[in-house]
Amino acid sequence: MTTQTAEVINLNNGVELPALGLGVFQSPPEETVGAVEAALAIGYRLIDTAAAYGNEREVGEGIRRSGIDRGEVFVTRVFPVRASRRSSMSQAGEIRRLVVTSTTSEWT
């Protein structure tokens, strides 16, 4: 497989966020591990997931199996609107690199 170099978005804090990533919405859990592993093997460094997708454990396993240093991988996660902001942010604290996104203005 050939690895790809993706364009990045330069954030205000100097972090370079990959402009393109793998989304796992509607990815069956039994296919997610392999999809994440394959995406990382060809150069993806951004994985988008959500608790509602039911495949977050498999995303983590795909990252682990890839052998890519976890510090090189961005995981974006949509927090459920029904969850309290405090509990959602405590979950976020357990993840090293996280881009917080929301579908409502609750976070602004």
RADASUL-V957353 format. One record per run of one state. SS is the DSSP state (alpha for helix, beta for strand, coil for the rest). FROM is the first residue (numbers start at 1). LEN is the number of residues. If there is no record, write none. Layout:
ss=SS from=FROM len=LEN
ss=SS from=FROM len=LEN
//
This chain:
ss=coil from=1 len=7
ss=beta from=8 len=3
ss=coil from=11 len=5
ss=beta from=16 len=3
ss=coil from=19 len=3
ss=beta from=22 len=2
ss=coil from=24 len=5
ss=alpha from=29 len=13
ss=coil from=42 len=4
ss=beta from=46 len=5
ss=alpha from=51 len=3
ss=coil from=54 len=2
ss=alpha from=56 len=11
ss=coil from=67 len=3
ss=alpha from=70 len=3
ss=coil from=73 len=1
ss=beta from=74 len=5
ss=coil from=79 len=6
ss=alpha from=85 len=8
ss=coil from=93 len=5
ss=beta from=98 len=4
ss=coil from=102 len=3
ss=alpha from=105 len=3
ss=coil from=108 len=1
//
